[in-house]
Amino acid sequence: MTEYLHSLTASELTERRNMLLDKFSGVDREFDKRRKENRLIAKKNDLRWEAASAVHPTQQEGHRLARIISPELGFNIHTFRVFRRQIGGGGVEGAFHTHGDAVKYYLKGEGKEIIDQDEYVVKAGDLAYIPANIWHGTENTGHEPMEFIAFHQIPGTHLPVPASWQYEVSDMEGSQGLREFVASVQKDDPASMDSATLYSKRQHFLHELGVLDDEYNRRRQQKRYVVRQSEIPWDVLGNDQSTLLIGPELGFNIHTIQVSIRIIPAQHSISAAHSHGEAVHYFLTGRGSQVIEKETLDVETGDLVFVPAGVQHKIINPYNEPLRFLVAEQLPGTYLQIPTFWNGAI
């Protein structure tokens, strides 16, 4: 296949790509049409299993898939999707493949996660990060079925790797420190700034973000892959406890999503509603209410809730046991990925 493409002229290669994009845009328009259903919750009993080969172009014997939160299912999500996968018992091998950023949380069984040249033994309660564009596969080494839930960058989107503006360190000598700079901006009204001041403030922000990005990228080089169950906090330590589990600042070379665990104690609620990028909550224990703008959803163990980007939301736990859930959310500072397609006559 690759050798055939090598032989194409520039115009033939362009024609081939435009033909694919034209047909692909028709499929993607249907995705956007279904997104308008604006679904928010997937109850645990909504799970529908299908053969993995029914939704992937490769044959994967012994693999079953349940799509949970994805555009074609009526969720207005653009950054990542969620599915559950089951690998049959008795040493079923993984089907090797690549894709974008992904995080897996293992629900049942045990096996091996093979990432590039490395192998990691995993079991229920562990998390693993799968880097973008790295060949990998999951092997069930036990006799019972192995299951995991995956938070998975939507195929066709791109890693948002920003090109930040930075000044030489010597050029910044004598300028305000970060806290003083942020405080000064808070006192100003951007609408009243002249164009030079507005531009200068923006460049200063980009410089500070660029310095932080350098440190994030340095930490990404640790290339961590697995979080063991024993490393995940489970006890209730305060009124509202959130702990980051997978993110670039912890040594994972991830660019699109981050994963945390949040614990809401009994008889407690997150008092202040807040908003951020796209997120999915997977409820591990307990029950409560998820408030999204003016809608209140009853949730319990095994349910998943999609929180759209920029929408105010909070959690209420009126019951006598803690509510624990995983939060997979769009990495702060990244954008909703909405592609523009070629749509012309071929």
C-alpha positions as CSV (number, residue, x, y, z in Angstrom):
1,M,0.0,0.0,0.0
2,T,2.7,2.5,1.0
3,E,4.8,1.6,-2.2
4,Y,1.7,2.3,-4.3
5,L,1.3,5.8,-2.7
6,H,5.0,6.5,-3.4
7,S,4.3,6.1,-7.1
8,L,1.5,8.7,-7.3
9,T,2.0,12.1,-8.8
10,A,1.3,15.2,-6.7
11,S,-2.1,15.7,-8.5
12,E,-3.0,12.0,-8.1
13,L,-2.2,12.2,-4.4
14,T,-4.3,15.4,-3.9
15,E,-7.2,13.8,-5.8
16,R,-7.1,10.7,-3.6
17,R,-7.1,12.8,-0.4
18,N,-9.9,15.1,-1.6
19,M,-12.0,12.1,-2.5
20,L,-11.6,10.7,1.0
21,L,-12.3,14.0,2.7
22,D,-15.4,14.6,0.6
23,K,-16.9,11.3,1.6
24,F,-15.6,11.6,5.2
25,S,-17.3,15.0,5.6
26,G,-20.6,13.4,4.8
27,V,-20.2,10.9,7.6
28,D,-18.9,13.6,10.0
29,R,-21.9,15.9,9.3
30,E,-24.1,13.0,10.5
31,F,-22.0,12.9,13.7
32,D,-22.7,16.6,14.2
33,K,-26.4,16.0,13.5
34,R,-26.5,13.3,16.2
35,R,-24.5,15.6,18.7
36,K,-27.6,17.8,18.7
37,E,-29.4,15.3,20.9
38,N,-27.3,16.7,23.7
39,R,-27.4,13.6,25.9
40,L,-25.8,14.0,29.3
41,I,-26.0,10.7,31.2
42,A,-25.3,7.0,30.5
43,K,-26.8,4.9,33.2
44,K,-25.0,1.6,34.0
45,N,-27.9,-0.4,32.7
46,D,-27.7,1.4,29.3
47,L,-24.5,-0.7,28.4
48,R,-24.9,-2.5,25.1
49,W,-22.2,-5.0,24.2
50,E,-21.2,-5.7,20.6
51,A,-18.4,-7.6,18.9
52,A,-15.3,-5.3,18.6
53,S,-15.1,-6.3,14.9
54,A,-18.5,-4.7,14.4
55,V,-17.1,-1.2,14.9
56,H,-13.4,-1.7,14.0
57,P,-12.1,-2.7,10.5
58,T,-9.9,-5.4,12.0
59,Q,-10.9,-8.9,13.3
60,Q,-10.5,-9.1,17.1
61,E,-11.5,-12.5,18.3
62,G,-12.5,-12.7,21.9
63,H,-13.0,-8.9,22.2
64,R,-16.3,-7.2,23.0
65,L,-17.0,-3.5,23.1
66,A,-19.6,-1.2,24.6
67,R,-19.6,2.3,23.3
68,I,-20.8,4.6,26.1
69,I,-20.2,8.4,25.5
70,S,-19.4,9.3,21.9
71,P,-20.8,11.7,19.2
72,E,-22.7,9.1,17.3
73,L,-24.6,8.2,20.5
74,G,-25.9,11.7,20.9
75,F,-23.3,13.4,23.1
76,N,-22.1,16.8,22.0
77,I,-18.4,15.9,22.8
78,H,-15.4,16.7,20.6
79,T,-12.3,16.0,22.6
80,F,-12.5,12.4,23.8
81,R,-15.0,9.5,24.0
82,V,-15.6,6.7,26.5
83,F,-16.1,3.0,25.9
84,R,-15.9,-0.3,27.9
85,R,-14.0,-3.3,26.6
86,Q,-14.0,-6.9,27.5
87,I,-11.3,-9.4,26.6
88,G,-12.2,-13.1,27.0
89,G,-10.4,-15.3,29.4
90,G,-7.8,-17.9,28.6
91,G,-4.9,-15.8,27.3
92,V,-6.6,-13.8,24.6
93,E,-4.1,-11.5,22.9
94,G,-4.6,-7.9,22.3
95,A,-5.0,-6.6,18.8
96,F,-2.1,-4.2,18.3
97,H,-3.1,-0.7,17.1
98,T,-2.3,3.0,17.6
99,H,-4.5,6.1,18.2
100,G,-4.4,9.3,20.2
101,D,-4.1,9.8,24.0
102,A,-6.0,7.3,26.1
103,V,-6.4,6.3,29.8
104,K,-7.7,2.9,30.9
105,Y,-9.2,2.1,34.2
106,Y,-9.3,-1.7,34.8
107,L,-12.6,-3.0,36.2
108,K,-12.2,-6.8,36.3
109,G,-9.5,-9.4,35.9
110,E,-5.8,-9.1,35.2
111,G,-3.5,-9.1,32.3
112,K,-0.7,-7.3,30.5
113,E,-0.6,-3.9,28.9
114,I,2.0,-4.0,26.1
115,I,3.1,-0.4,25.2
116,D,5.8,-0.2,22.5
117,Q,8.6,-2.4,23.8
118,D,7.5,-2.5,27.5
119,E,5.0,-4.8,29.3
120,Y,3.1,-3.8,32.5
121,V,1.1,-6.2,34.6
122,V,-2.3,-4.6,35.4
123,K,-5.3,-5.6,37.5
124,A,-8.6,-4.3,38.6
125,G,-8.3,-0.8,40.2
126,D,-5.1,0.2,38.3
127,L,-5.0,2.9,35.6
128,A,-2.7,3.0,32.6
129,Y,-1.9,5.8,30.2
130,I,-1.5,4.9,26.5
131,P,0.5,7.6,24.6
132,A,-0.6,8.9,21.2
133,N,0.7,7.1,18.1
134,I,2.4,4.3,20.1
135,W,1.7,0.6,19.1
136,H,0.1,-1.2,22.0
137,G,-2.2,-4.1,22.9
138,T,-3.9,-5.6,26.0
139,E,-3.5,-9.3,26.8
140,N,-5.7,-11.2,29.2
141,T,-3.4,-13.5,31.1
142,G,-6.1,-15.0,33.3
143,H,-9.0,-17.4,32.9
144,E,-11.8,-14.9,33.6
145,P,-12.8,-12.1,31.3
146,M,-10.9,-8.9,31.7
147,E,-12.6,-5.5,31.5
148,F,-11.6,-1.9,31.4
149,I,-13.2,1.5,30.7
150,A,-11.3,3.8,28.3
151,F,-11.2,7.6,28.0
152,H,-9.9,7.9,24.5
153,Q,-9.1,10.9,22.2
154,I,-11.6,11.0,19.4
155,P,-9.9,9.6,16.3
156,G,-9.2,12.3,13.7
157,T,-8.4,15.0,16.3
158,H,-4.9,16.4,16.9
159,L,-2.6,16.7,19.9
160,P,-2.8,20.3,20.9
161,V,0.9,21.1,21.3
162,P,1.1,24.9,21.5
163,A,3.9,27.1,20.2
164,S,4.3,29.5,23.1
165,W,5.8,33.0,22.9
166,Q,8.9,33.4,25.1
167,Y,11.4,36.2,25.7
168,E,15.0,35.7,26.7
169,V,15.5,35.7,30.5
170,S,17.6,38.9,30.3
171,D,14.8,40.7,28.4
172,M,12.5,40.1,31.4
173,E,14.8,41.6,34.0
174,G,13.2,44.4,35.9
175,S,9.7,43.4,34.8
176,Q,6.9,42.5,37.3
177,G,6.9,39.1,39.0
178,L,4.0,36.8,38.1
179,R,1.8,37.6,41.1
180,E,2.3,41.3,40.7
181,F,1.6,41.1,37.0
182,V,-1.6,39.1,37.4
183,A,-2.7,41.5,40.2
184,S,-2.1,44.5,37.9
185,V,-4.2,43.0,35.1
186,Q,-7.0,42.3,37.5
187,K,-7.2,46.0,38.4
188,D,-7.2,47.1,34.8
189,D,-10.1,47.0,32.3
190,P,-8.9,45.5,29.0
191,A,-11.6,47.4,27.2
192,S,-10.0,50.7,28.3
193,M,-6.4,49.7,27.2
194,D,-4.9,51.3,24.2
195,S,-3.8,48.7,21.5
196,A,-0.1,48.7,22.5
197,T,-0.9,48.0,26.2
198,L,-3.4,45.3,25.3
199,Y,-0.9,43.6,23.0
200,S,1.9,43.9,25.6
201,K,-0.3,42.3,28.3
202,R,-1.1,39.4,26.0
203,Q,2.6,38.8,25.2
204,H,3.5,38.9,28.8
205,F,0.8,36.2,29.6
206,L,2.1,34.1,26.7
207,H,5.7,34.4,28.0
208,E,4.6,33.2,31.5
209,L,2.6,30.3,30.0
210,G,5.6,29.4,27.7
211,V,7.9,29.1,30.8
212,L,5.3,26.8,32.4
213,D,4.9,24.8,29.2
214,D,8.7,24.1,29.2
215,E,8.5,22.7,32.7
216,Y,5.4,20.6,31.8
217,N,7.3,19.2,28.8
218,R,10.3,18.5,30.9
219,R,8.2,16.4,33.3
220,R,6.5,14.7,30.4
221,Q,9.8,13.1,29.6
222,Q,9.5,10.9,32.7
223,K,7.1,8.9,30.5
224,R,5.0,7.3,33.3
225,Y,2.4,4.8,32.2
226,V,0.6,3.2,35.2
227,V,-1.0,4.3,38.4
228,R,-1.5,1.4,40.8
229,Q,-4.6,0.9,42.9
230,S,-2.6,1.4,46.0
231,E,-1.6,4.9,44.9
232,I,-5.2,6.1,44.5
233,P,-6.6,7.8,47.6
234,W,-9.8,6.3,48.9
235,D,-10.3,7.7,52.4
236,V,-12.3,10.9,53.1
237,L,-9.8,13.5,54.3
238,G,-11.8,16.7,54.0
239,N,-15.0,18.4,52.7
240,D,-14.1,18.1,49.1
241,Q,-11.2,16.0,48.0
242,S,-9.8,16.0,44.5
243,T,-6.5,14.3,43.5
244,L,-4.9,14.4,40.1
245,L,-3.9,10.9,39.0
246,I,-2.8,11.3,35.3
247,G,-1.5,14.6,33.9
248,P,1.6,16.0,32.4
249,E,2.8,17.6,35.7
250,L,2.9,14.1,37.1
251,G,5.2,12.7,34.4
252,F,2.7,11.5,31.8
253,N,3.4,12.5,28.2
254,I,-0.3,13.4,27.7
255,H,-1.7,16.4,25.8
256,T,-5.5,16.1,25.5
257,I,-7.0,14.9,28.7
258,Q,-6.2,14.5,32.4
259,V,-7.8,12.1,35.0
260,S,-8.5,12.8,38.7
261,I,-10.4,11.1,41.5
262,R,-12.9,13.2,43.5
263,I,-14.5,12.3,46.8
264,I,-17.6,14.0,48.1
265,P,-18.2,13.1,51.8
266,A,-21.6,12.1,53.1
267,Q,-24.1,15.0,53.5
268,H,-22.0,17.4,51.5
269,S,-22.1,19.2,48.2
270,I,-19.7,21.1,46.0
271,S,-21.1,24.5,47.0
272,A,-19.8,26.6,44.0
273,A,-20.8,25.6,40.5
274,H,-17.9,25.8,38.1
275,S,-17.1,25.2,34.4
276,H,-14.2,24.0,32.3
277,G,-13.6,22.0,29.1
278,E,-15.3,18.8,28.2
279,A,-15.5,16.2,31.0
280,V,-16.9,12.8,31.9
281,H,-17.6,11.6,35.4
282,Y,-17.5,7.9,36.1
283,F,-19.0,7.1,39.5
284,L,-17.1,4.5,41.4
285,T,-19.0,4.3,44.8
286,G,-22.1,5.8,46.4
287,R,-24.9,7.9,44.9
288,G,-25.9,11.5,44.6
289,S,-27.0,14.2,42.2
290,Q,-25.1,15.8,39.3
291,V,-26.3,19.3,38.6
292,I,-25.7,20.6,35.0
293,E,-27.0,24.1,34.6
294,K,-30.7,23.8,35.5
295,E,-30.9,20.0,35.1
296,T,-30.4,17.6,38.1
297,L,-29.4,14.0,37.3
298,D,-29.6,11.2,39.9
299,V,-26.4,9.2,39.8
300,E,-25.1,6.0,41.4
301,T,-22.2,3.5,41.1
302,G,-21.5,2.6,37.5
303,D,-23.1,5.6,35.9
304,L,-21.3,8.1,33.6
305,V,-22.2,11.7,33.1
306,F,-21.0,14.0,30.3
307,V,-20.3,17.6,31.2
308,P,-20.2,19.9,28.1
309,A,-17.4,22.5,27.8
310,G,-18.2,25.9,29.5
311,V,-21.3,24.6,31.3
312,Q,-21.8,25.4,35.0
313,H,-22.1,22.2,37.1
314,K,-21.7,20.8,40.6
315,I,-22.2,17.6,42.7
316,I,-24.6,17.1,45.7
317,N,-24.3,14.1,48.0
318,P,-27.2,14.1,50.5
319,Y,-26.6,10.5,51.5
320,N,-24.8,8.8,54.4
321,E,-21.9,7.4,52.4
322,P,-19.1,9.0,50.4
323,L,-19.5,9.6,46.7
324,R,-16.4,8.7,44.7
325,F,-15.9,9.3,41.0
326,L,-13.2,9.5,38.3
327,V,-13.1,12.8,36.4
328,A,-11.7,12.6,32.9
329,E,-11.5,16.1,31.5
330,Q,-10.1,18.1,28.6
331,L,-6.7,19.4,29.6
332,P,-7.1,23.1,30.6
333,G,-5.8,25.4,27.9
334,T,-6.7,23.2,25.0
335,Y,-9.5,23.8,22.4
336,L,-12.5,21.9,21.2
337,Q,-11.4,20.2,18.1
338,I,-13.9,20.9,15.3
339,P,-12.5,20.0,11.9
340,T,-13.2,21.8,8.6
341,F,-13.6,19.4,5.7
342,W,-13.2,19.6,2.0
343,N,-16.6,19.4,0.5
344,G,-16.5,19.6,-3.3
345,A,-17.4,17.6,-6.4
346,I,-15.0,14.8,-7.3
